[in-house]
């Protein structure tokens, strides 16, 4: 089932992920993205997908990521040192 931008689920998800903008979140790194090998993916404790640049050696480790952009079902950010 495809969700369009007028669906209730879409709006709730967009509101939920928007609350992460500008925050630093703890992310478990899953490894390279399926669509972009230069991007890593991970998940928050709330199971939200996070995309960020980094070393693939981080796979399996927790990293702190500052969220710079949000979409209804994903977060995008940069690793905080």
Buried (B, 14 or more C-beta within 10 A) or exposed (E): EEEEEEEEEBEEBBEBBEEBEEEBBEBBBBEBBEEEEEBBBBBBEEEBBBBBEBEEEBBEEEBEBBBEEBEBBBBBBBBEE
